[in-house]
Amino acid sequence: RVRVTREVDAGMETVSLKLPAVVTTDLRLNEPRYATLPAIMKAKKKKVDKLSADDLGVDLAPQLEVVGVAEPPKRSSGVMVGSVDELVDKLKNEAKVL
C-alpha cells in the first residue's frame, strides 16, 4: 500500500491506495534544499562504503534478449504545391482528409 497526501479545496487529504497505482505530481514537489557549509564539511569527512553487487544480492546477468534491430524505412519525398487551392484539392481528393 502507498499513502499519498494531496491538496484539496478544504486543505490536505491523505489517501491510502493499493499497488499498482498511478500517482501524478505538480511543480511544487521538488523544492530544492540548499546545503549549508557545516553539512558540506561533515560530508567531506564521512566514510563512503563500497559494496559489490554480490554484497547486495543483485544478479547482473542480462534479463532481456535482443531479437533484432532494424532501421525504419526511409520516408518518401513530399510534394510541393503551388497554391492553397491546390493543397485543399489534394487533401480532399488524394488524401481524403477533408
Helices and strands as residue ranges (DSSP letters): E 2-8, E 11-17, G 27-29, H 37-45, H 53-56, H 84-93
